[in-house]
Amino acid sequence: MATTEAALLPLRRARTIGEVKAALEAAPHGPALQSALIQRYSTLAADARRDPAGQVRAELLRALRPLVTQADRERLETAVVTYEFGPHGENCAELRAAALLTLSDLDPDLAEVYAAHLLGDNRTETMSGEPALTAIRLLAARGAITPIYLFALKGGVGQEPLGEALRSLDKLPGSLVEGLAWRMLTSEDAVALVGLFDLLTAHAEPEVDPVRWTPQH
C-alpha cells in the first residue's frame, strides 16, 4: 500500500498536463489510480485558479475513461457544462470535450443529449474547434444527424467544426444537402468547402453532384 501511494503522489500533486502524463506512466492501474484521479480533479475544480484553462482537469478526465464508474456521473455532467471566463474569454472548451467523451463511455444516450447542447451553446473555442468537433464526431458515430444538420444550417461556429459537420451528413436527404450547397455557393471558407465537397462526393443520391454544386471561383 505504501508503495502504491508513493507512486500516486506525483499525480495527486500534478499542476500541468506534462506532470499528469508523467505521473500516469509510473502509476499502478486500478482503483487506487481512479481515486487519485478523482481526488486531484476535485481539488482543481474546487479552485479553478489552480487550473485556469481547464486543461489539467481535461487530461485527468481523459485518463479516467477506462476507469469511469456510475459514481462519476454527476461529476461528468457538471464538467460538460462548466464555463469559466478569463481576460481572453471562456477557457474550458477542452474540459467540456473531455467530459463529453468520458460520459459517452458511461452513458452514450445521455452524452448524445449533451453533445447536442454543446453544438447549440455558441461557446466553441475558435482555434481548437472544441467542444463542437468532439460533439459532432460523437453524434455522427451514433447516427444522430439532426443536431449536426441544424448546426450546419446555422453556419456552424468556426471553420473546422462546420467542415466536420458537413462531412458527417452523408445520410441527409438529398434535397436538404442541396439546400446546404446553395447556402455555401458564395462562401470563401476553404475548410468548410472541403467538408461540403466531401459530403457531395460521399452522398448516395445521384442528384447530389459535386461537379454541379462545388463553387467555381
Secondary structure, DSSP 4 states (H G I P E B T S, - for coil): -HHHHHHHHHHHH--SHHHHHHHHHHSPPSHHHHHHHHHHHHHHHH-GGGSTTSHHHHHHHHHHGGG--GGGHHHHHHHTT---EETTEE--HHHHHHHHHHHHHH-HHHHHHHHHHHHHSS---TTT-TTHHHHHHHHHHTT--HHHHHHHHTT-SSHHHHHHHHHT-TTS-HHHHHHHHHHTTT---HHHHHHHHHHHHH-SSTT--HHHHS---
